[in-house]
Amino acid sequence: MTSLDFGPFGITTGLTSSSDSLDAAQAAEDLGYPAIWLSGGPLPGLQTVTDLIRATSTIRFVTGILSVDTYSATDVTSAYAALEAAAPGRFTVGLGGAHGPHPLARLNEYLDHLDGVPADGDPQGGVPVEHRLLAALGPRMLELARDRTAGAYPFLITPEYTAEARQTLGPDKLLTVAHLVVLETDPDRARAIARDTISFFPRIPGYAASLKRQGFTDADLTDLPDHLVDSLAAWGTPSQIADKLHAHHTAGANHVSINVITGITGPQPIDQWRALAPALLS
């Protein structure tokens, strides 16, 4: 059994080292959320993880994800070592984003370095298996997560696919699902907000393949009908959203990370985190 335990619910969001981001991290901690999963796109660099940990006391941070094509294994292991010495257990390395003709080979090479195998003369790595995860969608990535990390962190999956991912990972690995959340009870408004976010992902080959594995058709990926939106985003009242998200737990997820979307860019959705906290954290 993995030693990682983030509780039933956490938060997925993009944070930087700005004062607004540091305030948002402090607010999430004060609300009782045990972990923040840092979206890789908005993350300006590894220094941000250090800044967020210094600005908070107990909440844990997971990079969800660091692209192995962007961040060197040497830099990641150095950052992990420094943070583990300063704040033990508060940083977990989430990896993915390998591109090119042989992504699995690239990830294996990267993980070799994190195991401490010298690569191209670099210093030895040192991120233990129990403190690293993979953003795995397909079966081969899930198998790699099972064999070489503490578990998997998939996004845009249904509870039915969560059950399949659990079967591939086996009973002892961490399975964290990132799920879109819209705190809106009007079906048309809620679906419009969710559809706007979801629409980007079918254009990415890996996500398109994942959605097809889950039973969605080419027409679904083009039209984004209500049944697809409702499968990939939880909307409604806090209690309705909690019920929807618990389906992932029933299917085998250890942890569900809520990615709250509001239809506007700018401020962190602290008010929505606060409104959801009693339903998710009690």
Secondary structure, DSSP 8 states (H G I E B T S, - for coil): --S----SEEEEE---SSHHHHHHHHHHHHHT--EEEE-TTT---HHHHHHHHHH-SS-EEEETTEETTTS-HHHHHHHHHHHHHHSTTSEEEEEE---SS-HHHHHHHHHHHHHT---TT-------GGGEEE---SHHHHHHHHHHSSEE--BS--HHHHHHHHHHH-TTSEEEEEEEEE----HHHHHHHHHHHHTTGGGSHHHHHHHHHTT--HHHHHH--HHHHHHHEEESSHHHHHHHHHHHHHHT-SEEEEEE--S--SS--HHHHHHHHHHHH-
